[in-house]
């Protein structure tokens, strides 16, 4: 499939670097889960800072933003408790995530990197660069990979030392695939980077993986796919997008939804979870809580079975979203908006589009 030269995002699949082995596990049966009710829409305008991003950790929702601010909600976004703020600081937190119930991290402008080991009660500032850190992934306190303004760096000793992924044999690959789309740290030895030729999700991609704590990085490719999301879930790499099939038939092939997983970045397997909901508009915006298959619908299939959830479509929807078992929240114009998330038996189509993913 030819890449559409639209927007600017980055993934990493190198066509000439050798394909990966792809196999299929046994099929699974879709199921549904119940979800409690919330108010139809709740716009949380009482947050005392400009919100930039959000995540969920279990039933907790976390937001970050201006003045190095971090806040948590225990009630699906109805109320927020500020856990960290520096009112005199001009630095802004751009991303927040948790690797476990207790360990979390957040990054931002001016080299901001904050971590917590007590579930977000306290946050420790780590100063190792003055560059903006747009993306980060940590598997624990000691092992992580970040995308700074002009480099991709990783650490294996608790941020005491950092090394560049692009050193040596990787420099040429990263020069061609110039846009870092996503970084993932699985554990103390496995990390991955997905790059894109252009700055939007529609471009071709290439991967770099390490299985030895960064001593060596190996380029890897997956044939016939355009990938929109690259993330970790339960100790595995996951890549979600489209795959071109039946290329040898008259008239050429066509694209279908695809979800792939791997433990090492070399051998990939197809998920046999039901991806039929993704056929509406494809599953283009994913995080660990699932994928947006439409503006108004989430498909969760990383566990092997597929469950569908729906929320009221919103023309202001952005790619910065998070969910709990009963709430869906997204960031828009400096605030976070939350609404009810309910289980669904069938896909929930919408006239409003799902926003495209672009490079942070």
Buried (B, 14 or more C-beta within 10 A) or exposed (E): BEBEEBBBBBBBBBEEBEEBEBEEEEEBEBEBEEBEEBEEEBEBEEBEBBBBBBBBBEEBBBBBBBBBBBBBBEEBBBEBEBBBBEEEBEBBBBBBBBBEEBBBBBBBBBBBBBBBBEBBEEBEEBEBBEBBBBBBBBBBBBBBBBBBEEBBBBBBEEBEEBBBBBEEEBEEBBEEBBBBBBBBBBEEBBBBBBBBBBBBBBBBBBBBBBBEBBEEBBBBBBEBBBBBBBBBBEEBBBBBBBBBEEEEEEEEBEBBBBBBBBBBBBEBBBBBBBBBBBEBBBBBBBBBBBBBBBBBBBBBBBEBBBBBBBBBBBEEBBBBBBBBBBBBBBBBEEBBBBBBBBBBEEBBBBEEEBBBBBBB
